[in-house]
């Protein structure tokens, strides 16, 4: 099994996944930085980075195009923030049979809502961006951060879910009027939609119908792309890096995540656990706690109490982690200590890198 | 401030914050603290699976109510209940209430809800908030605690009503959005409790969220909860060897180092958290309720009791008018 360092130095694509608040974005940035340090041309796609990290990476806003970060490394480091809407726009333009069809779709109000409102769109566009960057020959490695999803399938499935949506049976009926036997069904669909319109307003339905009509004929292109993205994710040159924190609930989510990836025939290639409490000494929390109790009221009692606190939390973290480590076995498990300060600049990333990828 | 008065200030409390700051724990602690002050509460979850029932020593939540902590007892506890609300279920309820149950199943099963929700973004959020509003109006408990989605989404979630008023100009959804907005902006009916950790990024995000919620939604903000603070322990500054001789005892080999390093780690983190608390106070003129870091990896009933008790102490420390 490859070490994390080997993954960073050899793989074409690294996908950082996991639940929200576990440090995925920062971890993705560290992996890209280390790839650049190893002499590779690396690009990292971030999703909603904290402002100071975005500043550190020179990401002033959504641009959709990578910007280069200068620094003292033999390779190249590029970063971009995912712009869901422009990524989607590009995809539409690329798949449209004529410039007019593309324009018609981009101008549709319903379409404009898709990028913001349809669940899974952000996940899909992250994967789409990954696909697009992978096509380019000026990067050796693409590192992608993923939206905080509870369910791994949400983003593996996102491309297919979206095509299913675009292919919606109900709208197929409306957009293909009066096709013989389908006509009766069509009438039923119209009735149904009229009822829905009573609830949400006819305008809303009109926009939707106009969108599906404009979209006619483009589904195949979208479907093919969704398949291509899916194959890219299951490619041998793609490595999934699961990011977690040692709390019981996030460990449970990460375990579930790993299982779901497994069901899609995708293995976790490395597990990074952030914010691990340090372990001090080799004593057991219970014994230390007892000693603290007998010394209650003295300075030494306080010192023991503090030590017991950390020994307890460290051993609990280890217990929870053991199950997850088994679930992703034989993937390497990297434990990253709770750092004494926040990471929001290149120095911070470098410090973190020393823990994630020790030399 | 008297806890009973604090918790009675608005029927609905929305708990919001960035992922990983402990929104669910804080929701649970608020519910249990209100319960100890004699108020009944209903915790509402909107993101499906959560650790909430486990904190009360119980299993998974269903859409129907579940009792997490019984009312009564020697202290006259208020009952704590919980339920989840999903958009699909809220929609079915809504359609039933509007005499449209005939099409409701089909709307959900055909996936048309997704289409409609895309046509008018925010509709799912309005369905959920509309259901919350209905529960608030019905007065199903003294206090409703809504465990909101993570920060970025929380703003969209709470802004949905205003946004939807522009998209859907007539009809029942418009009326629904109007009523939800009325509830959200009425400070006597609804307040938001923002949760953060004493760390740089969460503090920054909390400040941004606070201003967005006030400016863009017009929502009332309750004191913020700063979660996960290391409590002080006396003796941290002492040298282990001299502390040992003072206590007339000896240390095992290597113990002095372990004690000193652990003490230094806690002191360092405490200094950092002080800095963040100060920064938060400077950036946001809101009272702070501080909750301790729990030195374990999961919150069970015992830990929850400790947090609820601490919350009550913190509430009592608040000035009368907040």
HADDOCK unambig.tbl for C-alpha pairs under 7 A between the chains (distance, minus, plus):
assign (segid A and resid 20 and name CA) (segid B and resid 19 and name CA) 5.19 0.50 0.50
assign (segid A and resid 20 and name CA) (segid B and resid 20 and name CA) 6.55 0.50 0.50
assign (segid A and resid 21 and name CA) (segid B and resid 19 and name CA) 4.73 0.50 0.50
assign (segid A and resid 21 and name CA) (segid B and resid 20 and name CA) 4.62 0.50 0.50
assign (segid A and resid 50 and name CA) (segid B and resid 201 and name CA) 6.63 0.50 0.50
assign (segid A and resid 110 and name CA) (segid B and resid 118 and name CA) 6.87 0.50 0.50
assign (segid A and resid 110 and name CA) (segid B and resid 119 and name CA) 5.10 0.50 0.50
assign (segid A and resid 113 and name CA) (segid B and resid 118 and name CA) 5.96 0.50 0.50
assign (segid A and resid 113 and name CA) (segid B and resid 119 and name CA) 6.55 0.50 0.50
assign (segid A and resid 113 and name CA) (segid B and resid 121 and name CA) 6.48 0.50 0.50
assign (segid A and resid 114 and name CA) (segid B and resid 118 and name CA) 5.73 0.50 0.50
assign (segid A and resid 117 and name CA) (segid B and resid 118 and name CA) 5.57 0.50 0.50
assign (segid A and resid 117 and name CA) (segid B and resid 121 and name CA) 5.26 0.50 0.50
assign (segid A and resid 118 and name CA) (segid B and resid 118 and name CA) 5.44 0.50 0.50
assign (segid A and resid 198 and name CA) (segid B and resid 171 and name CA) 6.96 0.50 0.50
assign (segid A and resid 199 and name CA) (segid B and resid 171 and name CA) 6.12 0.50 0.50
assign (segid A and resid 199 and name CA) (segid B and resid 172 and name CA) 5.86 0.50 0.50
assign (segid A and resid 199 and name CA) (segid B and resid 173 and name CA) 6.33 0.50 0.50
assign (segid A and resid 200 and name CA) (segid B and resid 168 and name CA) 6.48 0.50 0.50
assign (segid A and resid 200 and name CA) (segid B and resid 171 and name CA) 6.54 0.50 0.50
assign (segid A and resid 200 and name CA) (segid B and resid 173 and name CA) 5.83 0.50 0.50
assign (segid A and resid 201 and name CA) (segid B and resid 168 and name CA) 6.33 0.50 0.50
assign (segid A and resid 201 and name CA) (segid B and resid 170 and name CA) 6.43 0.50 0.50
assign (segid A and resid 201 and name CA) (segid B and resid 171 and name CA) 6.34 0.50 0.50
assign (segid A and resid 204 and name CA) (segid B and resid 119 and name CA) 5.63 0.50 0.50
assign (segid A and resid 204 and name CA) (segid B and resid 120 and name CA) 6.55 0.50 0.50
assign (segid A and resid 208 and name CA) (segid B and resid 119 and name CA) 6.06 0.50 0.50
assign (segid A and resid 247 and name CA) (segid B and resid 297 and name CA) 4.89 0.50 0.50
assign (segid A and resid 247 and name CA) (segid B and resid 298 and name CA) 6.71 0.50 0.50
assign (segid A and resid 248 and name CA) (segid B and resid 297 and name CA) 5.57 0.50 0.50
assign (segid A and resid 248 and name CA) (segid B and resid 298 and name CA) 5.71 0.50 0.50
assign (segid A and resid 249 and name CA) (segid B and resid 51 and name CA) 6.84 0.50 0.50
assign (segid A and resid 280 and name CA) (segid B and resid 258 and name CA) 5.00 0.50 0.50
assign (segid A and resid 280 and name CA) (segid B and resid 261 and name CA) 6.96 0.50 0.50
assign (segid A and resid 280 and name CA) (segid B and resid 262 and name CA) 6.18 0.50 0.50
assign (segid A and resid 281 and name CA) (segid B and resid 255 and name CA) 6.75 0.50 0.50
assign (segid A and resid 281 and name CA) (segid B and resid 258 and name CA) 4.84 0.50 0.50
assign (segid A and resid 298 and name CA) (segid B and resid 247 and name CA) 6.69 0.50 0.50
assign (segid A and resid 299 and name CA) (segid B and resid 234 and name CA) 6.50 0.50 0.50
assign (segid A and resid 299 and name CA) (segid B and resid 235 and name CA) 4.05 0.50 0.50
assign (segid A and resid 299 and name CA) (segid B and resid 238 and name CA) 6.39 0.50 0.50
assign (segid A and resid 299 and name CA) (segid B and resid 243 and name CA) 5.77 0.50 0.50
assign (segid A and resid 300 and name CA) (segid B and resid 235 and name CA) 6.68 0.50 0.50
assign (segid A and resid 300 and name CA) (segid B and resid 240 and name CA) 6.45 0.50 0.50
assign (segid A and resid 300 and name CA) (segid B and resid 243 and name CA) 5.13 0.50 0.50
assign (segid A and resid 300 and name CA) (segid B and resid 244 and name CA) 6.00 0.50 0.50
assign (segid A and resid 302 and name CA) (segid B and resid 233 and name CA) 5.83 0.50 0.50
assign (segid A and resid 302 and name CA) (segid B and resid 234 and name CA) 5.36 0.50 0.50
assign (segid A and resid 302 and name CA) (segid B and resid 235 and name CA) 5.10 0.50 0.50
assign (segid A and resid 302 and name CA) (segid B and resid 236 and name CA) 6.62 0.50 0.50
assign (segid A and resid 303 and name CA) (segid B and resid 235 and name CA) 6.02 0.50 0.50
assign (segid A and resid 303 and name CA) (segid B and resid 236 and name CA) 5.81 0.50 0.50
assign (segid A and resid 303 and name CA) (segid B and resid 259 and name CA) 5.96 0.50 0.50
assign (segid A and resid 303 and name CA) (segid B and resid 263 and name CA) 6.58 0.50 0.50
assign (segid A and resid 304 and name CA) (segid B and resid 259 and name CA) 6.71 0.50 0.50
assign (segid A and resid 306 and name CA) (segid B and resid 233 and name CA) 6.81 0.50 0.50
assign (segid A and resid 306 and name CA) (segid B and resid 262 and name CA) 6.84 0.50 0.50
assign (segid A and resid 306 and name CA) (segid B and resid 263 and name CA) 6.64 0.50 0.50
assign (segid A and resid 307 and name CA) (segid B and resid 259 and name CA) 5.93 0.50 0.50
assign (segid A and resid 307 and name CA) (segid B and resid 262 and name CA) 5.70 0.50 0.50
assign (segid A and resid 309 and name CA) (segid B and resid 295 and name CA) 5.75 0.50 0.50
assign (segid A and resid 312 and name CA) (segid B and resid 295 and name CA) 6.93 0.50 0.50
assign (segid A and resid 312 and name CA) (segid B and resid 296 and name CA) 6.68 0.50 0.50
assign (segid A and resid 313 and name CA) (segid B and resid 295 and name CA) 5.30 0.50 0.50
assign (segid A and resid 313 and name CA) (segid B and resid 296 and name CA) 4.73 0.50 0.50
assign (segid A and resid 313 and name CA) (segid B and resid 297 and name CA) 6.57 0.50 0.50
assign (segid A and resid 316 and name CA) (segid B and resid 296 and name CA) 6.46 0.50 0.50
assign (segid A and resid 316 and name CA) (segid B and resid 297 and name CA) 6.21 0.50 0.50
assign (segid A and resid 317 and name CA) (segid B and resid 297 and name CA) 6.45 0.50 0.50
assign (segid A and resid 340 and name CA) (segid B and resid 269 and name CA) 6.57 0.50 0.50
assign (segid A and resid 342 and name CA) (segid B and resid 199 and name CA) 7.00 0.50 0.50
assign (segid A and resid 342 and name CA) (segid B and resid 200 and name CA) 6.32 0.50 0.50
